[in-house]
Amino acid sequence: MLRLKNFFLHKIILVPLLIFLYVPAICQETIQRLFYFEKSQSENIICYDVHITRDGRFSSKQAVEGYWYNTIEKKRHELNWIEQMLAYGFDYNLDKKTNTISLKMRALKKRPMTVFIKDGKAVAQLTVSGKMCYMEKVYIKVAKHLYPPLEYIEIFGTEILTGKQIVERIYPKSVL
């Protein structure tokens, strides 16, 4: 009878309990904000985050994601198909060997980015005003008239060599 109790205690209760407690901790991914887009005339921002595994590598399931975030309601909303295909979507290619991501934003077609981990934090490197920078945010000044739909965008970055903030303003013809 004692052997049956030990078997029941160890095999039926403890093993599933240990699996339940430890497997999620091993498999967890962290999410880090990479940068965001901010629009005039809106409390929403478009966030771009990366998923990083516990061993410091980008997730092969979904390395990058983009979504709307309402800063007043504190709620997340997915980008719709048109937003993904036009202004706020992106394409990326994960290089597992080097643990880097080649990222191309639809709104910044002429500004490909390289995403990598630096000092435990994900950064997106691109050229801003001719200088290599880490991307911070993009500000979109929406026009008050229908066409063109935006007046300009500003790319904010931190220059890699000096640590200074660099801002570049781009007008619609050069954006697309």
Helices and strands as residue ranges (DSSP letters): H 2-7, I 8-14, H 15-27, E 29-39, E 44-53, E 64-70, E 75-78, H 81-85, E 90-95, E 100-105, G 106-108, E 113-118, E 121-128, E 131-142, E 150-159, E 165-170, H 172-175
